[in-house]
C-alpha cells in the first residue's frame, strides 16, 4: 500500500442546467471530506471558460486515507448517489507529488 501523500485531480463535465445543483451538493461533500482524519485539503474549482466544468483538487495522507474517503457515507451518498448521475463525464487522476 502506498504510504506517500496522494493528490486527486477530478474533472467533471456537468449536464446542462445541473451545475447549480451539483455545486450545492458538492459544498456539503467538501465540508464533510475536509473533516476526515486523512484529508490534507479539498478544493473545488470552476472553469472560467465553461461553467459546467468542475475541477476538484484533493489531498490525502496516504492510500488508506483515500480509501476511507471513498468508502465514507458522504462520498457514497452525495458524490456517487446524487452528483454522478448529473454528470456527462467524470475523469479522476491519482498522483503522488514529486516536490
C-alpha positions in Angstrom: 0.0 0.0 0.0 1.2 3.5 -0.9 2.2 5.4 2.3 3.0 8.7 0.4 0.6 11.6 0.1 -1.9 11.1 -2.7 -3.4 14.0 -4.7 -6.5 13.6 -6.7 -7.5 15.6 -9.7 -11.1 15.1 -10.8 -12.6 16.7 -13.8 -16.4 16.7 -14.0 -18.4 17.8 -17.0 -21.9 18.6 -15.6 -25.0 18.0 -17.6 -26.5 21.3 -19.0 -28.7 23.0 -16.4 -27.4 21.0 -13.4 -24.3 22.9 -12.3 -26.1 24.9 -9.6 -27.4 21.7 -8.1 -24.0 19.9 -8.3 -22.2 22.9 -6.7 -24.8 22.9 -3.8 -24.3 19.2 -3.2 -20.6 19.5 -3.6 -20.4 22.1 -0.9 -21.7 19.6 1.7 -19.5 16.8 0.3 -16.4 19.1 0.5 -17.2 20.2 4.1 -17.5 16.6 5.2 -14.4 15.5 3.3 -12.3 18.2 5.0 -13.2 16.7 8.4 -11.7 13.4 7.5 -8.6 12.5 9.5 -6.5 11.7 6.5 -7.6 14.7 4.3 -5.0 17.3 3.7 -7.2 19.6 1.5 -10.3 19.5 -0.7 -10.5 22.4 -3.2 -13.3 22.9 -5.7 -12.6 24.9 -8.9 -14.9 26.0 -11.8 -13.7 26.6 -15.3 -13.6 30.3 -16.4 -14.5 29.4 -20.0 -17.0 26.6 -19.3 -19.0 26.9 -16.1 -20.2 23.3 -16.5 -16.7 22.1 -16.0 -15.7 21.5 -12.3 -12.2 20.5 -11.2 -11.6 19.0 -7.8 -8.1 19.0 -6.2 -7.9 16.8 -3.2 -5.0 15.7 -0.9 -4.8 12.6 1.3 -2.1 11.5 3.7 -1.9 8.0 2.0 -3.7 5.4 0.1 -5.6 4.2 3.2 -7.0 7.7 3.8 -8.1 7.9 0.2 -9.8 4.5 0.5 -11.6 5.7 3.7 -12.7 8.8 1.9 -14.2 6.7 -1.0 -16.0 4.4 1.5 -17.4 7.3 3.5 -21.1 7.9 3.8 -20.9 11.4 2.4 -18.9 10.2 -0.7 -21.1 7.3 -1.4 -24.4 9.1 -0.7 -23.7 12.5 -2.1 -21.0 12.1 -4.8 -21.8 8.7 -6.1 -25.5 8.7 -5.3 -26.5 12.2 -6.2 -23.8 14.0 -8.1 -22.5 11.4 -10.6 -26.0 11.0 -12.2 -25.9 14.7 -13.0 -22.6 14.4 -14.9 -21.9 13.9 -18.6 -18.4 12.8 -17.9 -16.1 12.1 -14.9 -12.4 11.7 -15.0 -10.2 11.0 -12.0 -6.4 11.1 -11.9 -4.4 9.9 -8.9 -1.0 11.4 -8.4 1.9 11.4 -6.0 3.5 14.8 -5.5 7.2 14.9 -6.6 8.1 18.1 -4.7 
